[in-house]
Amino acid sequence: MVHGASQTNSKTLPQYVAALSAAGGAFACGTLLGWTSPAEVKIYDGAYDFSVSKGEFSWVGSAMTLGAACVCIPIGILINLVGRKMAMLLLVIPFTIGWALLIWAQNVIMMYIARFLLGIAGGAFCVAAPMYTGEIAQKEIRGTLGSFFQLMITAGILFVYAIGAGLNVMWMSIVCGVLPLIFGVIFVFMPESPTYLIIKNKDEAAVKSIQWLRGKDYEYKAEIEELRETQEKIKQNQVSWMEGLSRPVTRKALFVSLGLMFFQQLCGINAVIFYSAKIFEDANTGIDSNLSTIVVGIMQFIATFVSTIVVDKLGRRLLLLTSSIIMALSTISMGVYFYLQDQDADSVANIGWLPVVSLCVFIVLFSIGFGPVPWLMMGEVFAADIKGVAGSIAGTTNWVLAFIVTKTFVNLTDSIGKGETFWLFSGITIVGVFFVYFIVPETKGKSLNEIQAELEGKSASTAPAAVNGAV
């Protein structure tokens, strides 16, 4: 949205409630991401009535990312057909079926299908929820509300780490399977995006939505009128999605968003999350791997919470730059440890703390910057008439990269060594520092209209709304 919190009688609490409710789906996504870590050893130890090899389990882990990659473009179409709210509610179905298949899996093929379906639900949320939040939020709190998505993902990861320490795989999966149902029960009471309602010519419903979000006493007429005018200009200048993607401003926005998604994944975060228990085990720290991953999950959640507070104060660029620099240093130090361990295990006997500290620092800084900010900016840099398609492309790119990293991590460590693999991640992250510094614009405190104008190299007052997408 482009509307300031300073407008007469505007309330922000309902916007926080709606954004947190939408992020409930992100909590469920976090359990998908974190499930493999506590489940891996238990599955090897016979959690199911059939055996699962290491190669098969790598596909169990990465099937989720494939499902997510496949759904991002279809969900971009669906959210424009049925609405942001209804699309997210429909995702409860693949969530429930996926967990049911995983709970009662009779063979590894059923596990593949289950994780693929869960990936469909999770990947779709990664497109729909940030878009919904960006459209219900006023610009002064848009960054904070947008960060709730990553915050709840980290909360979901921490949750599954914690229950995984005490539950077997079946009960852990049952608990995770209940979460999407809880989300559905809560989110059904939230309003639809007023932007979507205006697009569908449901002005009365849009007014009710805005009043729900801003308060009954909010003077909504100016906001409704602005949304109408923007939509009219979009209709007058209607272009195909191919034409929309070919606009210079869209290409620049795509370059920014895809670049951020690239560096988010190629820093190695999903490899760290998926295989964190194994990393601690290989580090020979003497610390129980379940306890270690729970501690990491707590730190990740706290850091992401801090990010929600500071993102609208410090800005996106500062968080990204700080995050990437320290993440690179962390993976360098992890690489040094594992390289020395491969050369002579006795040489690192007294520094078993190094990979643990490095891993904690890495995840904390990721959670402050490169975790939430790329998803937040995905909802900020695209024009309204192309946001669904462009956001879907960005989401697809993210999950394809996640699949590549999670599927090749073990192969990489076997081929070139653990140390060299982490050095590869650090080198890519260093390139990301320069990308952020020279390419990524600051969007803090700017309306979506102003962001589009900056990408075009114009002032906000001269940029046409049809291109700007001031919604």
C-alpha positions in Angstrom: 0.0 0.0 0.0 1.0 3.6 -0.3 -0.9 5.1 2.5 0.8 6.5 5.6 0.1 5.6 9.2 -0.2 9.2 9.9 -3.5 9.5 8.1 -6.5 10.4 10.2 -7.6 7.8 12.8 -5.6 5.0 11.3 -4.9 2.0 13.4 -2.1 -0.4 12.9 -2.9 -3.3 15.3 -5.4 -5.0 12.9 -2.7 -4.9 10.2 -0.3 -6.7 12.6 -3.0 -9.3 13.3 -3.7 -9.9 9.6 0.0 -10.1 8.7 0.7 -12.5 11.6 -2.2 -14.7 10.6 -1.0 -14.8 7.0 2.4 -15.7 8.3 0.9 -18.7 10.1 1.4 -20.5 6.8 5.1 -19.6 6.9 5.2 -21.3 10.3 4.0 -24.5 8.6 6.6 -23.9 5.9 9.3 -23.7 8.5 8.4 -27.2 9.8 8.9 -28.5 6.2 12.4 -27.0 6.0 13.4 -28.1 9.5 11.8 -31.6 9.4 14.7 -33.3 7.6 17.3 -32.5 10.3 15.7 -34.3 13.3 14.1 -37.0 11.0 17.3 -38.0 9.2 19.0 -40.1 11.9 15.7 -41.6 13.1 14.8 -42.7 9.6 18.2 -44.3 9.1 17.6 -46.1 12.4 14.3 -47.6 11.2 11.6 -45.1 11.9 9.6 -46.6 8.9 9.0 -50.3 8.1 11.2 -49.8 5.0 14.8 -48.8 4.7 15.9 -45.4 3.2 19.4 -45.0 1.8 21.4 -41.7 2.1 20.8 -41.1 -1.6 17.1 -41.7 -1.3 16.9 -39.4 1.7 18.6 -36.6 -0.2 15.7 -36.8 -2.6 13.3 -36.8 0.3 14.9 -33.6 1.4 15.0 -32.0 -2.0 11.6 -33.1 -3.3 10.1 -30.3 -1.3 12.1 -27.7 -3.2 11.1 -29.2 -6.5 7.4 -29.0 -5.5 7.9 -25.4 -4.5 9.6 -24.5 -7.7 6.8 -26.0 -9.8 4.0 -24.1 -8.1 5.3 -20.6 -8.0 4.1 -19.5 -11.5 0.7 -21.3 -11.2 0.0 -19.7 -7.8 0.7 -16.3 -9.4 -2.2 -17.0 -11.7 -4.4 -18.4 -9.0 -4.1 -15.5 -6.6 -5.3 -13.2 -9.3 -8.3 -15.5 -10.1 -9.6 -16.3 -6.6 -7.9 -13.7 -4.4 -4.9 -13.8 -2.1 -7.0 -15.0 0.9 -8.8 -17.8 -0.8 -5.6 -19.0 -2.5 -3.8 -19.3 0.8 -6.8 -21.1 2.4 -6.9 -23.6 -0.5 -3.2 -24.4 0.2 -4.3 -26.2 3.4 -5.4 -29.1 1.2 -2.0 -30.1 -0.2 -0.5 -29.4 3.2 -2.9 -31.9 4.9 -2.5 -34.5 2.1 1.2 -34.2 2.1 1.6 -34.7 5.9 -0.9 -37.6 5.8 1.2 -39.4 3.1 4.4 -38.8 5.1 2.8 -40.2 8.3 1.5 -43.4 6.7 4.2 -43.8 4.0 4.6 -47.5 3.0 7.7 -46.9 0.8 10.1 -44.2 -0.2 8.0 -43.3 -3.3 5.2 -42.2 -1.0 7.7 -40.1 0.9 8.8 -38.4 -2.3 5.2 -37.6 -3.3 4.4 -36.4 0.2 7.4 -34.0 0.3 6.6 -32.8 -3.2 3.0 -31.9 -2.2 4.3 -30.2 0.9 6.7 -28.2 -1.3 3.8 -27.1 -3.5 2.0 -25.7 -0.4 5.1 -24.1 1.0 6.3 -22.6 -2.2 2.9 -21.2 -3.0 2.8 -19.5 0.4 6.2 -17.9 -0.3 4.5 -16.0 -3.2 1.0 -15.4 -1.8 1.8 -14.3 1.7 4.3 -11.6 1.0 2.0 -10.2 -1.7 -1.0 -10.2 0.7 1.0 -8.5 3.4 2.4 -5.9 1.1 -1.1 -5.0 -0.1 -2.7 -4.7 3.4 0.2 -2.7 5.1 0.8 1.0 5.3 4.2 2.1 4.1 5.5 3.0 7.6 5.1 -0.6 8.8 5.3 -2.5 5.5 8.9 -3.6 6.2 8.1 -4.9 9.7 5.0 -6.7 8.6 6.8 -8.1 5.5 9.5 -9.5 7.8 6.9 -11.6 9.7 7.0 -14.2 7.0 10.7 -15.0 7.6 10.2 -14.7 11.3 7.5 -17.4 11.3 9.6 -19.6 9.0 12.3 -19.6 11.7 9.7 -20.2 14.4 8.5 -23.2 12.5 12.1 -24.5 12.1 12.7 -24.1 15.8 9.4 -25.8 16.6 10.2 -28.9 14.7 13.8 -29.0 16.0 12.3 -28.9 19.6 9.6 -31.5 19.1 11.9 -33.7 17.0 14.2 -34.0 20.0 11.5 -35.9 22.0 9.1 -37.4 19.4 9.5 -40.2 16.9 9.1 -39.4 13.2 5.4 -40.3 13.1 4.3 -38.1 16.0 6.5 -35.3 14.9 4.8 -35.4 11.5 1.3 -35.6 13.0 2.0 -32.5 15.1 3.3 -30.7 12.0 0.2 -31.8 10.0 -2.1 -30.2 12.5 -0.5 -26.7 12.0 -1.9 -25.9 8.5 -5.4 -26.7 9.8 -4.9 -24.3 12.7 -3.8 -21.7 10.2 -6.9 -22.2 8.1 -9.2 -21.8 11.1 -7.6 -18.5 12.0 -7.0 -17.0 8.6 -10.6 -17.5 7.4 -11.5 -14.5 9.7 -9.0 -12.2 8.1 -10.0 -9.7 5.3 -9.1 -10.0 1.6 -6.6 -7.6 0.2 -8.4 -4.3 -0.7 -6.2 -4.0 -3.8 -7.5 -7.3 -5.1 -11.1 -6.3 -4.3 -10.7 -3.1 -6.2 -9.3 -5.0 -9.2 -12.4 -7.2 -9.1 -14.7 -4.0 -8.9 -15.9 -5.0 -5.4 -15.7 -1.5 -4.0 -18.0 -2.1 -1.0 -16.0 -5.1 0.1 -12.8 -3.1 -0.4 -14.1 -0.4 2.0 -15.0 -3.1 4.6 -11.5 -4.6 4.2 -9.8 -1.2 4.7 -12.0 -0.4 7.7 -11.1 -3.8 9.2 -7.4 -3.1 8.7 -7.4 0.7 9.6 -10.3 0.9 12.1 -13.9 1.9 11.7 -13.1 5.6 12.2 -10.5 5.7 9.5 -11.2 8.1 6.7 -10.9 5.6 3.8 -12.2 7.7 0.9 -8.9 9.0 -0.2 -7.3 5.6 -0.1 -10.2 3.9 -2.0 -10.1 6.7 -4.6 -6.3 6.3 -5.1 -6.7 2.5 -5.5 -9.5 3.1 -8.1 -7.5 5.7 -10.0 -4.4 3.4 -10.1 -6.5 0.5 -11.3 -8.2 2.6 -14.0 -4.8 3.7 -15.3 -3.6 0.1 -15.3 -6.7 -0.9 -17.3 -6.2 1.9 -19.8 -2.6 0.9 -20.3 -3.2 -2.8 -20.1 -0.4 -4.9 -21.6 0.2 -8.6 -21.8 2.5 -10.2 -19.2 5.2 -10.6 -21.9 5.0 -6.9 -22.6 5.0 -6.1 -18.9 8.1 -8.2 -18.4 9.9 -6.5 -21.3 9.6 -3.0 -19.8 13.0 -1.6 -18.7 11.7 -0.9 -15.1 10.4 -4.5 -14.8 13.7 -6.0 -16.1 15.6 -3.9 -13.5 13.2 -5.0 -10.8 13.6 -8.6 -11.8 17.4 -8.3 -11.8 17.3 -6.9 -8.3 14.8 -9.6 -7.0 16.4 -12.6 -8.8 19.9 -11.4 -7.7 18.8 -11.3 -4.1 17.2 -14.8 -4.4 20.4 -16.1 -6.0 22.6 -14.9 -3.2 20.1 -15.9 -0.5 20.3 -19.5 -1.6 23.9 -19.8 -2.8 25.2 -18.6 0.5 24.3 -22.1 1.5 21.6 -21.5 4.0 19.3 -24.4 3.1 22.3 -26.8 3.2 23.0 -25.6 6.7 19.3 -25.9 7.8 18.7 -29.3 6.2 21.9 -30.9 7.4 22.6 -28.9 10.6 22.5 -32.0 12.9 25.0 -33.8 10.6 27.3 -30.7 10.6 27.4 -30.7 14.4 28.0 -34.4 14.5 30.9 -34.2 12.0 32.4 -31.3 14.0 33.0 -33.7 16.9 31.9 -31.0 19.4 30.7 -33.4 22.0 27.4 -31.5 22.1 24.3 -33.5 21.5 23.2 -32.7 17.9 19.6 -32.2 18.8 20.5 -29.7 21.5 22.8 -27.9 19.2 20.2 -27.4 16.5 17.6 -26.3 19.0 20.0 -23.6 20.2 20.6 -22.5 16.6 16.9 -22.4 16.0 16.4 -20.2 19.1 19.1 -17.8 17.9 17.7 -17.8 14.4 14.2 -16.9 15.7 15.5 -14.1 18.0 17.6 -12.6 15.2 14.7 -12.6 12.8 12.5 -11.0 15.4 15.2 -8.2 15.7 15.1 -7.8 12.0 11.3 -7.1 12.1 12.0 -4.3 14.5 14.9 -2.7 12.7 14.2 -3.2 9.0 12.0 0.0 8.8 14.6 1.9 10.9 18.0 0.8 9.5 16.8 0.1 5.9 17.1 -2.9 3.6 20.6 -2.2 2.2 22.4 -1.9 5.5 20.9 -5.1 6.8 21.8 -6.9 3.5 25.4 -5.6 3.5 26.1 -6.4 7.2 24.5 -9.8 6.8 26.4 -10.8 3.7 29.8 -9.6 5.0 29.6 -11.5 8.3 28.1 -14.5 6.6 31.1 -14.7 4.3 33.5 -14.6 7.2 31.5 -17.3 9.0 31.6 -19.7 6.1 35.3 -19.0 5.6 36.0 -20.0 9.2 33.7 -23.1 8.9 35.7 -24.0 5.8 39.0 -23.7 7.7 37.8 -26.0 10.4 36.6 -28.7 8.1 39.6 -28.4 5.8 41.9 -28.9 8.8 39.7 -31.8 10.1 40.1 -33.6 6.7 43.8 -33.1 6.8 44.4 -34.2 10.4 41.5 -34.7 12.8 43.7 -34.4 15.8 44.7 -30.8 14.8 41.2 -29.5 15.5 40.5 -31.5 18.6 40.6 -28.4 20.8 38.6 -26.1 18.5 35.4 -28.1 18.2 33.6 -24.9 19.2 34.6 -23.1 16.0 32.1 -24.6 13.5 29.3 -24.2 16.2 30.1 -20.6 16.8 30.5 -19.9 13.0 27.2 -21.7 12.2 25.4 -19.7 14.9 26.8 -16.4 13.7 26.0 -17.3 10.1 22.4 -18.2 10.8 21.9 -15.1 13.1 23.1 -12.7 10.4 21.2 -14.5 7.7 18.1 -14.2 9.7 18.6 -10.4 10.2 19.4 -9.6 6.5 19.4 -12.1 3.7 16.7 -14.2 5.1 13.7 -11.8 5.3 14.8 -8.9 3.1 14.7 -10.7 -0.4 11.1 -11.8 0.3 10.2 -8.4 1.6 11.6 -6.6 -1.4 10.0 -9.1 -3.8 6.7 -7.5 -2.7 8.0 -4.0 -3.2 9.9 -3.7 -6.5 7.3 -4.9 -9.0 4.5 -2.9 -10.6 0.9 -4.0 -9.8 0.1 -5.2 -13.3 3.0 -7.6 -13.4 3.5 -8.3 -9.7 1.9 -11.8 -9.8 4.0 -13.1 -12.7 7.2 -11.4 -11.7 6.9 -12.5 -8.1 6.2 -16.0 -9.3 9.4 -16.0 -11.4 11.4 -14.8 -8.4 9.8 -17.4 -6.2 10.5 -20.2 -8.7 14.1 -19.1 -9.1 14.5 -19.2 -5.3 13.2 -22.7 -5.0 15.1 -24.1 -8.0 18.3 -22.8 -6.4 17.3 -24.3 -3.1 16.8 -27.6 -4.8 20.3 -27.4 -6.5 22.0 -26.5 -3.2 20.3 -29.2 -1.1 20.7 -31.9 -3.7 24.3 -31.2 -4.5 25.6 -30.3 -1.0 26.5 -33.9 0.0 27.9 -34.5 -3.5 30.0 -31.3 -3.3 31.4 -32.2 0.1 32.3 -35.7 -1.1 33.9 -34.4 -4.3 35.9 -31.4 -3.2 35.7 -31.6 0.6 33.6 -30.0 3.3 36.0 -27.1 3.8 36.2 -26.3 0.1 32.4 -26.4 -0.1 32.0 -23.8 2.6 34.7 -21.7 0.9 32.7 -21.8 -2.3 29.6 -20.5 -0.5 31.7 -17.7 1.1 33.1 -16.7 -2.4 29.6 -16.4 -3.8 28.5 -14.4 -0.7 31.3 -12.0 -1.2 30.1 -11.3 -4.8 26.7 -10.7 -3.2 28.2 -7.9 -1.1 29.1 -6.0 -4.3 25.7 -6.8 -5.8 23.9 -5.2 -2.9 26.2 -2.2 -2.8 26.0 -1.3 -6.5 22.6 -2.6 -7.6 20.0 -2.9 -4.8 18.0 0.3 -4.1 16.9 1.4 -0.7 13.1 1.0 -0.3 12.7 2.0 3.4 9.9 4.5 4.0 9.0 4.7 0.3 5.6 4.0 -1.2 5.5 1.4 -3.9 4.9 4.2 -6.4 8.1 5.9 -5.3 10.1 2.7 -5.6 8.9 2.2 -9.1 9.8 5.8 -9.9 13.3 5.3 -8.5 13.8 2.2 -10.6 12.8 4.1 -13.6 15.1 7.0 -12.7 12.2 9.4 -12.3 10.7 11.4 -9.5 7.6 9.8 -8.0 5.4 12.6 -9.2 6.2 12.0 -12.9 6.0 8.2 -13.0 2.7 6.9 -14.4 0.7 4.7 -12.0 0.0 2.1 -14.7 3.7 1.3 -14.6 4.3 2.1 -11.0 1.8 -0.2 -9.4 1.1 2.1 -6.5 -0.8 -0.5 -4.6 
